Amino acid sequence: MVEAVRREVTEYIYSTTPVDYINISRFFVKHKGQNREATYYPFLIILKSKKKIDISLDEQKEHKCIWVKEKELKDIKIFDNHLKMINASK
């Protein structure tokens, strides 16, 4: 699994470390009218640079991407399970 993550972002990352935490989320996808279950295996990624690249317009329509400093996490709305994954990476 670590190798798959590295292949996806290899030119941007300095190191990749699996986080000792697995999250299973169950949720309802309203626009599809379906219940779903997703298993997350988080990784701590250290970037080579803080340089940001432009995100395609198609991607911007699907997702809102933000950069947040660790000390600012308490100030943004984030799911509890995501916060637990972040805390487990420390």
Secondary structure as GFF3:
##gff-version 3
##sequence-region A 1 90
A	DSSP	alpha_helix	2	9	.	.	.	ID=ss1
A	DSSP	beta_strand	13	18	.	.	.	ID=ss2
A	DSSP	beta_strand	23	29	.	.	.	ID=ss3
A	DSSP	three_ten_helix	30	32	.	.	.	ID=ss4
A	DSSP	beta_strand	34	40	.	.	.	ID=ss5
A	DSSP	beta_strand	43	47	.	.	.	ID=ss6
A	DSSP	alpha_helix	57	62	.	.	.	ID=ss7
A	DSSP	three_ten_helix	70	75	.	.	.	ID=ss8
A	DSSP	alpha_helix	80	88	.	.	.	ID=ss9
###
